[in-house]
Amino acid sequence: MDTSANTQKLREDILELKRQKNAIILAHNYVQGDVQDIADFVGDSLELSRKAAENHAENIVFCGVRFMGETAKLLSPRAHVLMPTQHAGCPMADMCPPHELRQFKEDHPDHFLIAYVNTTAETKALVDLCVTSGNAEKILRKIDTQRPILFLPDQNLGANLNQKLGLHMDLWNGCCRSHNRIATEAIELAKQHYPDAPVLVHLECRPEVVAMADAALSTAGILAYAKNSTQKSFIIGTESGILHRLKKENPDKDFHGLWPNVICPDMKKITLQGVHDALSGKGFEIQIPDELIAKAVAPIQRMLEHS
């Protein structure tokens, strides 16, 4: 059997297993295109978790990294949240170990703690509020607190928000390694090749890269910008997986990634075979104790209230 036939058979088996298990398949914008194509819904981490909560499926196959599966479990505690692999982690989430954050809280009891949603459930349980790259600006404009703020774990996102909003939040020493590697030279090179194309970068990029962009946005923001723009060519400064969806949704437009290619190795661990394994009981199920769920979901619920 050739490769294309094997892939088609795998897709058919996945769809049948999904029907048998009353499951929904959610895929992040950064996973491989063939995984996005088999999914019921493709989006960013919070969009996917909210979709899971709305769907009431017995089984949720979450095609993304582990903290995203945890967030889905927090919002859908009665569902079985299944991951195609247990080895897709997030280095940025791991840069804020809970024991270090507990120590910070002991040393700085007056601080108001705001966590990017890209954190583990255990870390979320220690903070006052969660935000996403898409809603952080809106929420920070609404917050009325006289307390000093610690923003964690992404210092790039925090620095970009500080600069745009005139804030002075203290920043945790963490970053997305993939976005942090994007250099100003890569933007300059892309502009030389496509001088008329607007530059769209993710808010997790370093401030000097954001300063060179026409717009710094979340993945959802990049998708909306491209869809609504009259421009026909775009330079995209985020993980390359999003190019699949951009091209699929805008077949009449051109999208140019950066060089070197921006890749999240953990997102690329999600495969069609892994999706099949998750549905057939060979994957990895997210397990979070009820007590931790109650604590960790609270800052997410506060975020949703502010949104």
C-alpha positions as CSV (number, residue, x, y, z in Angstrom):
1,M,0.0,0.0,0.0
2,D,1.5,3.4,-0.9
3,T,1.9,6.3,1.5
4,S,-1.2,8.2,0.4
5,A,-3.3,5.1,0.7
6,N,-1.9,4.4,4.2
7,T,-2.7,8.0,5.2
8,Q,-6.3,7.8,3.9
9,K,-6.9,4.5,5.7
10,L,-5.5,6.1,8.9
11,R,-7.9,9.1,8.5
12,E,-10.8,6.7,8.0
13,D,-10.0,4.7,11.1
14,I,-9.6,7.9,13.1
15,L,-13.1,9.1,12.0
16,E,-14.6,5.8,12.9
17,L,-13.0,5.7,16.3
18,K,-14.1,9.2,16.9
19,R,-17.7,8.2,16.2
20,Q,-17.5,5.2,18.4
21,K,-16.0,7.1,21.3
22,N,-18.2,10.2,21.1
23,A,-15.0,12.2,20.8
24,I,-14.1,15.6,19.5
25,I,-10.6,16.4,18.0
26,L,-9.1,19.8,18.7
27,A,-6.0,21.0,17.0
28,H,-3.7,23.9,17.6
29,N,-2.8,26.3,14.8
30,Y,0.9,25.1,15.1
31,V,0.4,21.3,14.6
32,Q,1.0,19.6,11.2
33,G,-1.4,20.3,8.4
34,D,-2.7,16.7,8.2
35,V,-3.6,16.8,11.9
36,Q,-5.4,20.2,11.4
37,D,-7.4,18.7,8.5
38,I,-8.7,15.8,10.6
39,A,-9.8,18.1,13.5
40,D,-13.3,19.2,14.4
41,F,-11.9,22.6,15.3
42,V,-8.6,24.4,14.8
43,G,-7.6,27.4,17.0
44,D,-5.3,28.8,19.7
45,S,-5.1,27.2,23.1
46,L,-7.9,29.1,24.8
47,E,-10.3,28.9,21.8
48,L,-9.8,25.1,21.8
49,S,-10.4,24.8,25.5
50,R,-13.6,26.9,25.3
51,K,-14.8,24.8,22.4
52,A,-14.2,21.6,24.5
53,A,-16.2,23.1,27.3
54,E,-19.1,23.9,25.0
55,N,-19.2,20.6,23.2
56,H,-19.9,18.2,26.1
57,A,-18.0,15.3,24.4
58,E,-17.1,12.3,26.5
59,N,-13.6,12.2,25.0
60,I,-11.5,15.2,23.9
61,V,-8.4,14.5,21.8
62,F,-6.2,17.6,22.2
63,C,-3.7,18.0,19.5
64,G,-1.3,20.4,21.2
65,V,1.2,20.6,24.0
66,R,0.5,19.4,27.5
67,F,-0.5,22.7,29.2
68,M,-3.2,23.1,26.6
69,G,-4.6,19.7,27.4
70,E,-4.5,20.7,31.1
71,T,-6.4,23.9,30.4
72,A,-9.1,21.8,28.5
73,K,-9.3,19.5,31.5
74,L,-9.8,22.5,33.9
75,L,-12.7,23.8,31.8
76,S,-14.1,20.3,31.1
77,P,-13.3,18.3,34.2
78,R,-15.8,15.5,33.5
79,A,-14.4,14.7,30.1
80,H,-11.5,12.4,29.3
81,V,-8.8,14.7,27.8
82,L,-6.5,12.5,25.6
83,M,-3.2,13.6,24.2
84,P,-1.6,12.0,21.1
85,T,1.7,11.9,23.0
86,Q,2.8,12.6,26.5
87,H,6.1,14.0,25.2
88,A,4.8,17.3,23.8
89,G,5.7,19.7,26.5
90,C,6.2,23.5,26.5
91,P,9.7,24.8,27.6
92,M,8.2,28.2,28.4
93,A,5.6,26.7,30.8
94,D,8.5,24.7,32.4
95,M,10.4,28.0,33.0
96,C,8.1,28.9,35.8
97,P,8.3,25.9,38.3
98,P,5.7,26.1,41.0
99,H,8.2,25.9,43.8
100,E,10.0,29.0,42.5
101,L,6.7,30.9,42.2
102,R,5.7,29.9,45.7
103,Q,9.0,31.4,46.9
104,F,8.4,34.6,45.0
105,K,4.9,34.9,46.6
106,E,6.5,34.5,50.1
107,D,9.1,37.1,49.3
108,H,6.7,39.5,47.6
109,P,3.3,39.1,49.3
110,D,2.0,42.4,47.9
111,H,2.3,41.4,44.2
112,F,-0.6,40.7,42.0
113,L,0.3,37.7,39.9
114,I,-0.8,37.5,36.2
115,A,0.0,34.4,34.3
116,Y,0.0,33.9,30.6
117,V,-2.3,30.9,29.9
118,N,0.9,29.1,28.6
119,T,1.5,27.7,32.1
120,T,1.0,24.4,33.9
121,A,-2.1,23.8,36.0
122,E,0.0,23.8,39.2
123,T,1.3,27.2,38.3
124,K,-2.1,28.6,37.4
125,A,-3.3,27.5,40.9
126,L,-0.8,30.0,42.4
127,V,-1.8,33.2,40.5
128,D,-4.5,35.8,40.6
129,L,-5.4,36.0,37.0
130,C,-4.7,34.4,33.6
131,V,-4.5,36.1,30.2
132,T,-3.9,35.1,26.6
133,S,-1.9,36.9,24.0
134,G,-5.2,37.8,22.4
135,N,-7.0,39.3,25.4
136,A,-4.1,40.5,27.6
137,E,-4.1,44.1,26.4
138,K,-7.9,44.4,26.8
139,I,-7.8,42.9,30.3
140,L,-4.8,45.0,31.5
141,R,-6.6,48.1,30.4
142,K,-9.5,47.2,32.7
143,I,-7.6,46.0,35.7
144,D,-7.7,48.5,38.6
145,T,-5.1,47.5,41.1
146,Q,-2.6,49.6,43.1
147,R,-0.5,46.5,43.8
148,P,2.7,45.8,41.9
149,I,2.2,43.2,39.2
150,L,4.3,40.2,38.3
151,F,3.7,39.0,34.7
152,L,4.8,35.4,34.0
153,P,6.3,33.4,32.4
154,D,6.8,35.2,29.1
155,Q,9.1,38.2,29.5
156,N,8.7,39.1,25.8
157,L,4.9,39.3,25.9
158,G,5.1,41.2,29.2
159,A,7.7,43.6,27.8
160,N,5.6,44.3,24.7
161,L,2.5,44.9,26.9
162,N,4.5,47.2,29.2
163,Q,5.7,49.2,26.2
164,K,2.3,49.5,24.5
165,L,0.3,50.3,27.7
166,G,2.9,52.3,29.6
167,L,3.0,49.7,32.4
168,H,5.8,48.7,34.8
169,M,5.0,45.1,35.4
170,D,7.8,43.0,36.8
171,L,8.6,40.2,34.4
172,W,9.4,36.5,35.0
173,N,12.6,35.3,33.3
174,G,10.9,33.0,30.7
175,C,10.2,32.9,26.9
176,C,9.0,30.9,24.0
177,R,12.2,29.5,22.6
178,S,10.9,29.3,19.1
179,H,9.7,32.9,19.0
180,N,12.6,34.2,21.0
181,R,14.9,32.9,18.2
182,I,13.4,35.2,15.6
183,A,16.0,37.8,14.9
184,T,15.7,41.3,13.4
185,E,17.9,40.1,10.6
186,A,15.2,37.5,9.6
187,I,12.6,40.3,9.3
188,E,15.0,42.5,7.3
189,L,15.7,39.6,4.9
190,A,12.0,38.9,4.4
191,K,11.4,42.6,3.7
192,Q,14.1,42.6,1.1
193,H,12.3,39.7,-0.7
194,Y,8.8,40.9,-0.2
195,P,9.0,44.7,0.3
196,D,5.2,45.3,-0.1
197,A,4.1,42.6,2.2
198,P,3.0,43.6,5.7
199,V,4.9,41.9,8.5
200,L,2.7,40.1,11.1
201,V,4.5,38.7,14.1
202,H,3.4,37.0,17.3
203,L,3.4,38.9,20.6
204,E,5.8,36.4,22.0
205,C,8.6,37.8,19.8
206,R,11.3,40.0,21.3
207,P,10.4,43.8,21.5
208,E,13.0,44.7,18.9
209,V,11.3,42.3,16.4
210,V,7.8,43.6,17.3
211,A,9.1,47.1,16.6
212,M,9.8,46.1,13.0
213,A,6.4,44.6,12.4
214,D,3.3,46.1,10.9
215,A,1.2,44.2,13.5
216,A,2.1,42.1,16.6
217,L,-0.8,39.7,17.3
218,S,-2.0,36.4,18.7
219,T,-2.4,33.5,16.3
220,A,-6.1,34.3,16.1
221,G,-5.2,37.9,15.4
222,I,-2.8,37.0,12.6
223,L,-5.5,34.8,11.0
224,A,-8.1,37.6,11.3
225,Y,-5.7,40.3,9.9
226,A,-4.9,38.2,6.9
227,K,-8.5,37.4,6.2
228,N,-9.7,41.0,6.5
229,S,-6.8,42.7,4.7
230,T,-6.9,43.7,1.0
231,Q,-3.2,42.9,0.8
232,K,-2.3,39.8,-1.2
233,S,1.1,39.0,0.3
234,F,2.1,38.7,4.0
235,I,5.3,38.0,6.0
236,I,4.5,35.7,8.9
237,G,6.6,35.8,12.0
238,T,5.3,32.9,14.1
239,E,5.4,29.1,14.2
240,S,5.3,27.7,10.6
241,G,2.3,25.4,11.3
242,I,0.0,28.4,11.0
243,L,0.9,28.8,7.3
244,H,-1.2,25.7,6.5
245,R,-4.4,27.3,7.9
246,L,-3.6,30.7,6.4
247,K,-3.2,29.3,2.9
248,K,-6.3,27.1,3.3
249,E,-8.5,30.0,4.4
250,N,-7.0,32.5,1.9
251,P,-6.2,30.6,-1.3
252,D,-5.9,33.8,-3.3
253,K,-3.2,35.2,-1.0
254,D,0.5,34.5,-0.4
255,F,2.1,33.9,2.9
256,H,5.9,33.9,3.5
257,G,7.5,32.4,6.5
258,L,10.8,33.5,7.9
259,W,14.3,32.0,7.4
260,P,15.4,30.1,9.3
261,N,12.0,28.4,9.6
262,V,10.2,29.0,12.9
263,I,9.4,25.5,14.3
264,C,8.1,24.3,17.7
265,P,9.6,20.8,18.0
266,D,7.0,19.8,20.6
267,M,4.1,20.8,18.4
268,K,5.6,18.6,15.6
269,K,5.4,15.6,17.9
270,I,1.6,15.5,17.2
271,T,0.9,13.1,14.4
272,L,-2.0,11.4,12.8
273,Q,-0.8,8.1,14.2
274,G,-0.8,9.7,17.6
275,V,-4.4,10.9,17.2
276,H,-5.3,7.3,16.3
277,D,-3.4,6.0,19.4
278,A,-5.2,8.4,21.6
279,L,-8.6,7.3,20.4
280,S,-7.7,3.6,20.6
281,G,-6.5,3.8,24.2
282,K,-2.8,4.0,23.6
283,G,-2.4,7.7,24.1
284,F,-2.0,9.7,27.3
285,E,-4.8,11.0,29.4
286,I,-4.6,14.3,31.4
287,Q,-5.2,13.6,35.1
288,I,-5.6,16.5,37.5
289,P,-6.8,16.1,41.1
290,D,-10.1,17.8,41.9
291,E,-8.6,20.1,44.5
292,L,-6.0,21.4,42.0
293,I,-8.7,21.8,39.3
294,A,-10.7,24.1,41.7
295,K,-7.7,26.3,42.4
296,A,-6.3,26.4,38.8
297,V,-9.6,27.1,37.1
298,A,-10.3,30.2,39.2
299,P,-7.8,32.6,37.5
300,I,-9.1,31.3,34.1
301,Q,-12.7,32.0,35.1
302,R,-11.6,35.5,36.3
303,M,-10.1,36.1,32.8
304,L,-13.3,35.0,31.1
305,E,-15.2,37.4,33.3
306,H,-12.9,40.3,32.4
307,S,-13.2,39.3,28.7
